[in-house]
Amino acid sequence: METTSNEFKKELGNIKDNVRQGANSIRQNVEQQIENSNWQERYEELRKRAGEAVEASEDFVKEHPYYTLLGAAAVGFLAGMILRRK
C-alpha cells in the first residue's frame, strides 16, 4: 500500500513537471509571436495612411469649396430635422 502511494506521488510530481514545461513552452512561443508580429510597423503604416487620407480630404476641400459647403449644409439640415423630431 505504501509503495502504491509513493508511486502515485512520484507520478503526480512527473505530471506537474510536464505541465510546467508545457506552460513555459507555450509562454515562450506566445512571447516570440508577439515580438514577431511587428505591431510597431503596422502602427506606423496605419498612421501614414491616415495622414494621406487627411491630406486627400484637405485637397478636395480646397479644390471644391462649394461642394464642401453644400455637403456641410445638407448634413446640418438633416441633423436639425432629426433632432427636432425628438
Backbone as a chain_set.jsonl record, in Angstrom:
{"seq": "METTSNEFKKELGNIKDNVRQGANSIRQNVEQQIENSNWQERYEELRKRAGEAVEASEDFVKEHPYYTLLGAAAVGFLAGMILRRK", "coords": {"N": [[0.826, -1.186, 0.0], [1.923, 1.218, 0.832], [3.891, 1.489, -1.074], [2.42, 1.862, -3.417], [1.251, 4.317, -2.88], [3.532, 5.951, -2.795], [4.399, 5.622, -5.424], [2.282, 6.799, -6.731], [2.518, 9.458, -5.832], [4.988, 10.071, -6.926], [4.44, 9.838, -9.674], [2.514, 11.821, -9.897], [4.099, 14.05, -9.345], [5.742, 13.954, -11.615], [3.843, 14.5, -13.585], [3.133, 17.117, -12.862], [5.566, 18.416, -13.383], [5.726, 18.037, -16.162], [3.505, 19.515, -16.985], [4.273, 22.086, -16.162], [6.532, 22.448, -17.801], [5.309, 22.367, -20.305], [3.626, 24.613, -20.102], [5.539, 26.648, -19.851], [6.774, 26.407, -22.336], [4.663, 27.103, -24.054], [4.251, 29.757, -23.207], [6.693, 30.913, -23.965], [6.518, 30.577, -26.741], [4.299, 32.209, -27.315], [5.284, 34.719, -26.516], [7.322, 34.98, -28.395], [5.827, 35.07, -30.752], [4.479, 37.48, -30.368], [6.597, 39.289, -30.423], [7.386, 38.941, -33.044], [5.304, 39.931, -34.504], [5.379, 42.55, -35.289], [4.029, 44.945, -34.458], [4.583, 47.63, -34.121], [5.484, 48.466, -36.649], [3.157, 48.101, -38.135], [1.492, 49.946, -36.893], [2.783, 52.348, -37.581], [2.466, 52.285, -40.367], [-0.334, 52.43, -40.566], [-0.717, 54.927, -39.423], [0.581, 56.521, -41.309], [-1.066, 56.103, -43.555], [-3.453, 57.206, -42.606], [-2.704, 59.871, -42.376], [-2.308, 60.445, -45.085], [-4.944, 60.198, -45.974], [-6.14, 62.337, -44.662], [-4.795, 64.457, -45.885], [-5.715, 64.112, -48.525], [-8.415, 64.673, -48.15], [-8.261, 67.359, -47.373], [-7.234, 68.436, -49.733], [-9.393, 67.959, -51.465], [-11.333, 69.639, -50.329], [-10.136, 72.116, -50.773], [-10.083, 72.175, -53.576], [-12.768, 71.943, -54.257], [-14.624, 73.915, -52.923], [-17.32, 74.829, -52.838], [-18.923, 72.563, -53.143], [-18.23, 71.33, -50.804], [-19.232, 73.12, -48.88], [-21.985, 72.953, -49.497], [-22.419, 70.255, -48.925], [-21.843, 70.216, -46.161], [-23.865, 71.921, -45.271], [-26.111, 70.41, -45.957], [-25.794, 68.165, -44.314], [-25.986, 69.422, -41.82], [-28.624, 70.394, -41.985], [-30.095, 67.975, -42.159], [-29.381, 66.834, -39.69], [-30.527, 68.704, -37.983], [-33.248, 68.329, -38.593], [-33.649, 65.715, -37.717], [-33.05, 65.933, -34.981], [-35.004, 67.735, -34.191], [-37.345, 66.278, -34.3], [-37.246, 64.645, -32.111]], "CA": [[0.0, 0.0, 0.0], [2.843, 2.355, 0.924], [4.578, 1.582, -2.357], [1.472, 2.43, -4.367], [1.133, 5.735, -2.535], [4.768, 6.609, -3.232], [4.392, 5.643, -6.889], [1.285, 7.795, -7.12], [3.112, 10.773, -5.585], [6.054, 10.263, -7.914], [3.79, 10.067, -10.97], [1.895, 13.145, -9.806], [5.203, 15.003, -9.493], [6.121, 13.952, -13.035], [2.789, 15.201, -14.329], [3.292, 18.546, -12.568], [6.736, 18.893, -14.13], [5.363, 18.093, -17.583], [2.59, 20.647, -17.168], [5.086, 23.307, -16.062], [7.344, 22.558, -19.018], [4.397, 22.719, -21.402], [3.204, 26.004, -19.916], [6.683, 27.501, -20.188], [6.95, 26.353, -23.785], [3.583, 27.909, -24.637], [4.537, 31.159, -22.894], [7.799, 31.346, -24.823], [6.005, 30.676, -28.11], [3.447, 33.396, -27.396], [6.164, 35.885, -26.478], [8.007, 35.056, -29.691], [4.848, 35.519, -31.741], [4.237, 38.905, -30.138], [7.764, 40.018, -30.917], [7.452, 38.815, -34.498], [4.115, 40.473, -35.154], [5.708, 43.873, -35.814], [2.932, 45.883, -34.211], [5.058, 48.998, -34.313], [5.481, 48.744, -38.083], [1.76, 48.217, -38.561], [1.005, 51.225, -36.376], [3.362, 53.415, -38.399], [1.813, 52.227, -41.678], [-1.684, 52.95, -40.384], [-0.588, 56.366, -39.185], [0.928, 57.113, -42.599], [-2.269, 56.076, -44.397], [-4.405, 58.175, -42.062], [-2.208, 61.186, -42.783], [-2.594, 60.591, -46.511], [-6.382, 60.408, -46.112], [-6.405, 63.714, -44.237], [-4.3, 65.325, -46.959], [-6.632, 63.99, -49.659], [-9.626, 65.404, -47.776], [-7.944, 68.787, -47.439], [-7.126, 68.787, -51.151], [-10.743, 68.001, -52.02], [-11.988, 70.847, -49.83], [-9.531, 73.259, -51.468], [-10.45, 72.135, -54.991], [-14.229, 72.002, -54.411], [-15.156, 74.529, -51.698], [-18.776, 74.962, -52.862], [-19.483, 71.243, -52.843], [-17.994, 71.081, -49.379], [-20.215, 73.921, -48.143], [-23.307, 72.36, -49.705], [-22.461, 69.0, -48.167], [-21.93, 70.541, -44.734], [-25.205, 72.466, -45.031], [-27.059, 69.298, -46.029], [-25.633, 67.371, -43.086], [-26.556, 70.228, -40.737], [-30.075, 70.404, -42.15], [-30.609, 66.654, -41.772], [-29.212, 66.673, -38.24], [-31.554, 69.539, -37.363], [-34.553, 67.682, -38.762], [-33.694, 64.532, -36.851], [-33.087, 66.365, -33.584], [-36.258, 68.427, -33.928], [-38.396, 65.275, -34.126], [-37.146, 64.004, -30.792]], "C": [[0.867, 1.246, 0.0], [3.547, 2.572, -0.404], [3.67, 2.222, -3.406], [1.306, 3.92, -4.129], [2.357, 6.508, -2.998], [4.829, 6.7, -4.762], [3.419, 6.702, -7.413], [1.85, 9.204, -6.953], [4.197, 11.087, -6.618], [5.454, 10.576, -9.29], [3.12, 11.443, -11.006], [2.947, 14.241, -9.952], [5.669, 15.096, -10.94], [5.105, 14.711, -13.888], [2.898, 16.706, -14.109], [4.457, 19.137, -13.353], [6.426, 19.024, -15.62], [4.444, 19.272, -17.879], [3.361, 21.958, -17.111], [5.91, 23.517, -17.326], [6.482, 22.959, -20.215], [3.946, 24.168, -21.315], [4.329, 26.965, -20.266], [6.915, 27.54, -21.692], [5.899, 27.203, -24.491], [3.847, 29.389, -24.415], [5.638, 31.695, -23.793], [7.347, 31.497, -26.274], [5.143, 31.918, -28.295], [4.294, 34.661, -27.392], [6.886, 36.067, -27.809], [7.06, 35.558, -30.773], [4.563, 37.01, -31.599], [5.392, 39.732, -30.675], [7.815, 40.012, -32.439], [6.299, 39.5, -35.216], [4.314, 41.882, -35.693], [4.568, 44.877, -35.647], [3.361, 47.324, -34.457], [5.042, 49.373, -35.799], [4.061, 48.914, -38.608], [1.165, 49.545, -38.102], [1.511, 52.376, -37.233], [2.715, 53.451, -39.785], [0.4, 52.794, -41.603], [-1.66, 54.457, -40.184], [-0.277, 57.1, -40.495], [-0.305, 57.184, -43.5], [-3.317, 57.072, -43.909], [-3.989, 59.59, -42.446], [-2.482, 61.456, -44.25], [-4.082, 60.848, -46.746], [-6.763, 61.829, -45.71], [-5.959, 64.689, -45.321], [-5.229, 65.287, -48.169], [-7.927, 64.744, -49.379], [-9.399, 66.906, -47.864], [-7.839, 69.251, -48.889], [-8.502, 68.889, -51.798], [-11.457, 69.273, -51.598], [-11.441, 72.078, -50.549], [-9.962, 73.32, -52.93], [-11.948, 72.331, -55.214], [-14.871, 72.635, -53.173], [-16.683, 74.612, -51.684], [-19.46, 73.628, -52.586], [-19.341, 70.919, -51.356], [-19.004, 71.842, -48.538], [-21.618, 73.346, -48.289], [-23.456, 71.056, -48.924], [-22.598, 69.247, -46.677], [-23.309, 71.085, -44.39], [-26.244, 71.35, -45.038], [-26.986, 68.434, -44.774], [-26.235, 68.12, -41.905], [-28.074, 70.255, -40.788], [-30.682, 69.079, -41.703], [-30.49, 66.418, -40.269], [-30.262, 67.489, -37.5], [-32.927, 68.915, -37.448], [-34.693, 66.476, -37.829], [-33.821, 64.943, -35.393], [-34.401, 67.054, -33.242], [-37.379, 67.435, -33.652], [-38.378, 64.653, -32.742], [-37.557, 64.97, -29.778]], "O": [[0.601, 2.205, -0.723], [3.772, 3.71, -0.813], [4.128, 3.045, -4.199], [1.229, 4.699, -5.079], [2.229, 7.607, -3.537], [5.251, 7.713, -5.321], [3.691, 7.398, -8.391], [1.68, 10.05, -7.832], [4.306, 12.209, -7.112], [5.92, 11.481, -9.983], [3.159, 12.136, -12.022], [2.703, 15.251, -10.613], [5.958, 16.185, -11.436], [5.468, 15.462, -14.793], [2.771, 17.485, -15.055], [4.347, 20.224, -13.92], [6.816, 20.001, -16.259], [4.59, 19.944, -18.9], [3.125, 22.849, -17.927], [5.977, 24.626, -17.856], [6.882, 23.788, -21.032], [3.888, 24.869, -22.324], [4.095, 27.988, -20.91], [7.219, 28.594, -22.251], [6.217, 27.94, -25.423], [3.686, 30.193, -25.334], [5.532, 32.802, -24.322], [7.75, 32.44, -26.956], [5.244, 32.602, -29.314], [4.048, 35.575, -28.178], [7.038, 37.191, -28.288], [7.442, 36.374, -31.612], [4.423, 37.719, -32.595], [5.18, 40.763, -31.313], [8.248, 40.99, -33.049], [6.334, 39.63, -36.44], [3.496, 42.361, -36.478], [4.196, 45.571, -36.593], [2.578, 48.137, -34.949], [4.629, 50.476, -36.157], [3.805, 49.785, -39.44], [0.421, 50.188, -38.843], [0.748, 53.281, -37.573], [2.446, 54.528, -40.317], [-0.013, 53.554, -42.478], [-2.502, 55.173, -40.726], [-0.816, 58.177, -40.75], [-0.556, 58.209, -44.134], [-3.992, 57.709, -44.717], [-4.833, 60.412, -42.801], [-2.846, 62.572, -44.621], [-4.441, 61.632, -47.624], [-7.612, 62.451, -46.347], [-6.673, 65.642, -45.634], [-5.5, 66.325, -48.772], [-8.478, 65.385, -50.275], [-10.248, 67.639, -48.371], [-8.304, 70.338, -49.23], [-8.753, 69.798, -52.59], [-12.115, 69.917, -52.415], [-12.201, 72.982, -50.896], [-10.183, 74.407, -53.464], [-12.351, 72.837, -56.261], [-15.592, 71.954, -52.445], [-17.289, 74.478, -50.621], [-20.464, 73.576, -51.875], [-20.222, 70.315, -50.746], [-19.571, 71.292, -47.594], [-22.358, 73.26, -47.309], [-24.504, 70.794, -48.333], [-23.375, 68.572, -46.0], [-23.865, 70.754, -43.342], [-27.157, 71.347, -44.213], [-28.016, 68.022, -44.239], [-26.92, 67.521, -41.077], [-28.737, 70.15, -39.756], [-31.663, 69.059, -40.959], [-31.399, 65.864, -39.65], [-30.824, 67.029, -36.506], [-33.693, 68.96, -36.485], [-35.747, 66.262, -37.231], [-34.614, 64.364, -34.65], [-34.864, 66.961, -32.105], [-38.271, 67.719, -32.853], [-39.409, 64.184, -32.261], [-37.556, 64.655, -28.588]]}, "num_chains": 1, "name": "protein.A"}
